């Protein structure tokens, strides 16, 4: 019967086989990081931390596994040359709890999902789920549409601040928490309760150098919230996308030019949902926002340090 490997056994395997090891928080991360690592080190192996003996899922366990390796280190092989544990940033920055071990990579944003809220992903979604060719879409058209999507995402700001305040201060009675479902913010009394706290939340945000913009939201919004909201807004826009045929510097499609009704190629394809958009979004592992992760994995030298 197969048994779980210990962290030191995994490290030994990496050394003997010259295989870079990437340790991630859980099952949802495996496919994404496999695709990311493939561009940097095609032979990299991805381990969910819960598959390692003595550990369960979660970022804390990734940190503990790496720290166990450092406690066992023989000073012959540099751990960071063979193993990297990748963890979400979440609230660590604001708690001053960012780990400093070289073999731990803390994401730049709240979580990996945050990285896919990008204009490039939006363009890919439009390309895949409509019949329009990207060449027909002018830059002003795309900039304007993506600005509409991004502006709608600002709705998450105060709810994320409320969740953040609750996460940082255990005595604070937060009306919206990181454990809540994304759309709960739209329901009463949550909506009114958080809206009534905006002045106080602005003061809290100022203490942490946060402002109501997408950059701050990428730091404090739960990644799955943000990506789900992004997909919902893009889906809503695409449901009425034919209204934009010929808008700004985009070309009017040939069917609309010929006054042939119901065949506009800007129209959303049948069967597209929030879930299908989400699945496509997280497959965009070529994004520039992910390059620093690839660089870290690619720089694992797999050499012996004497």
N, C-alpha and C positions, 0 to 999 in steps of 0.2 A: 504493500500500500504506500502510495506517495505521501511524503511528509513535507511540512513546511520547512524551508531553509532558514537558518538563522542569519542575521545581518552579517556576521563575520564570514559565514560560508558564501554568501552572495559576493562579498568583497573579494574573497579568495578566488571565486570563479571568474570575476572580472579581470583579475590580475593574470590568471593562468591562460585565459582565452583572449586577452586583450579586447574585452567587450565593455563598452561604456554602459553603466547601469543608471537608469533614471527612476527614482522612487517618487510616486505621486500619491495624492491623498485618497483616491478611491476609484471605484469601477468606472464612473462617468468620465474620468480623465484619461483612461487608457487609449482610446481610439484617437483622441485629439493629440496627445503627446507622442503617440507612435508616428503620426503623420508629420508632426513638427520635427521630431528627431530624425526622421528619414532623410530630410534635406541636409542635415548637419553630419550625422554619423549613421549611415544606413544599417550598421550592425548593432545599433543600440538596443538594449532590452529594457522594457518598461515594466516596473513592478508596482502594483498597488500595495501600499504599505501593510494592509491587512493580510496579505498573503505571506508576510514575513513572520516567522515564529516569534510570539510574544507581543505582537502589535495588532491594534485594531485600526479602523479607518479614521482619517482625519489628519489635519495639519500638525497638531500637537504630537502625534505619533511619528510623523515624518521627521520632525525635529529631534525627537527622542532617539529614533533609530540612527540618525546621523551622529548624534552626540555619543551614542554607545560605541560607534565605530571609532570616534576620536579617543574614547577612553581605552580602547583596545589597541590603538595604533602602535606599530612596531618601530616607527620612524624610518622604515626602509621604503615603504610605498606611500606616496602622498595621496590621501583619500580623495581629494578633489580632482585628481587626475583620472579616477576610475568611476566615481559615484557622485551623483548630484541628487539631492532631494529638492523638489520644487513645491512651494507652498503659496497659497493665496496671501495677499497682503492684508486683507480685511481690516481689522482695527489695530493691528500691531503698531503701525506708525504712530497712531494717536495715543497709544499706551506706552510708547517708548520701549517696545518689546521686540524690535526687529533683531533676529538672530544674526550673528556676525561670522559664523563658521563659513569657510570658503566653499564647503560642499553643500551649502544650502542656498538656493536661489529663491528670493522673494519676488513675486510678480510685481510689476510696476503699477498695476491697477488692483481693484478690489479682488477680482478673481479672473480666471482664464476666460470666462464667458464675456467679460467686459471688453476684451480685445477685439471682438467681432462686431462691435457697434461702430462701423466705419462707412464712409462714403463708398469706398471700393466694394464693400459687401452689398450695399444698396444697388450699385450699378450691376453687379453680378445677378442679383435677384431679378431686376428688371429684364436683363438679358435672357435669363433662363425661363421666366414665367410669363413672358409676353412674346409676341412674334416680331417685336421691333428689333432692328439691328442697332447696336451701340453707335455705329457710324452715323445714324440718322439723328442722334441725340446731341444737341449742342451743349457746350459747357455751361452756358448761362442757364439753360433749362435744367440740367442736372444739379447745378449749385442751388438753384431756387427750390427745387423739390426736396433735396436733402436738407436744406435749411428748415423747411416745413416740418420734416420728420424730427430733426434734432430739437426744434423749438417745442414740439409736443412732449419730448422726453424730459423737459425741464419740470414737468409736473411731479416728477419723482423727488425733487430736491428737498422740500420740507419734510416729506415723509422719511426720507433717508436720514436727514438730520435728527428727526425724532427717534428713529431706531438707533442711530449712533449715540445719542445722548443717553438712551437707556442702556446701551452696551457698555458705555464708559462709567456710568454712575449707577451702581446697583440700587441705590435708594430712590432713584427717579422712576416715577410711574409713567412709563412710556405708553402712549396710545397706539403706537405702531412699532412693531418689533421685527428684527431680522428673521424670526421664526414664522412670521405671518405670510400668508399667500399674497402674491403681488397685487391682485385686484381688490384686496380688502380695503385698500386706501380709498377706493371709490364709494364705499358703503358708509352709511351712518351707523353709529355716531362718530366713527373714526375720522371721516372727512371734516366734520365740523370741529371736532376736538383738536385736530392738528392745525386747522386753519386759524383757530383762536389763539394758537401759540406762536404765530409767525414772528411777532416782535421779539419774544424771548429767544426763539430759534435763530433769528438774525444775530443777536448778541452772542449766542453760543458759537455760531459759524465764524464770527469775527475773531473769536479767541483761537480758532484753529485755521485762520487764513483761508476760509472757504467762501466762495461766492456762487451765485445762482447761474452757473454755466455748466457746459457738458464736461469740462475738465474736472471740476469739483465733484460732479455726479459720478464720474468714473472712479473716483477715490472712495466714495462713501456709500453708493448704492450697491446693494447685493447684486452680484453679477448676473444671476439668473433673472432677477427682477428687471434689470436694465435690458438684457437681451430679449426677454419675452415682450417687454413693452415696445422695443424697437421693431420686432417682428409684427406685432399687432398694428403698429402705426403704418408700417410699410404695406401690410396686407390691406388695411383700410384705404390707403392711397391708391393702390393698384386696382381695387374694385371699381374705382371711378377714373381709371387712367386714361380711357379713351377721350375724356373731356379735355385732356392736355394735348391732343393731336394738333400739331402746328403751333403750339404755345411757345412764345419767345423765339429762340433761334432753332428750335427743333423743326424738322420737316413735316409737312402734312403728308399722311400716308396716301398711297395711290388709290385705295378704296374710297377714302373720304373725298379725295379730289374728284373721283368719278361719281360721287354721290351714290355709292352702293352701300346701303344701310346694313348695320349689324356685322360688318366685316372689318372694322378698324383693327389694324395690327397692334395697336396699343392696348387692346383689350386683354384682360387677365385670362390666362388659360384655365380651362375647367379643372376642378379638383384641387386647386391650390388653397391651402389653409395656413393658419399661423404655424402649425407643426411642420408642414413641409418647408416653409420659409426658414424656420429655426434650424431644421436639419441641413439645409443648404448653407446657411450662414456659418455654422461651425465647421463646415468643410473647407472654408477659405483659409487654409493654413499657410498660404503664400504671403500673407499680409506683412507689410513693413512693421506693424505693431508687434509682431511676433519675432522679429529678427534678433532681438537681444537674447531671447531664449535659445534660438538656433546657434547664435554666436557662443553662448556659454557652453552648450553641449559640444559644439565643434572645436572649442579650445581645450577640451579634455584631452591631455596629451598621451595618456596611457603609457607613460614612461616610468622607470624606476628611479626613485630619489635616494641617493646614498648619503 
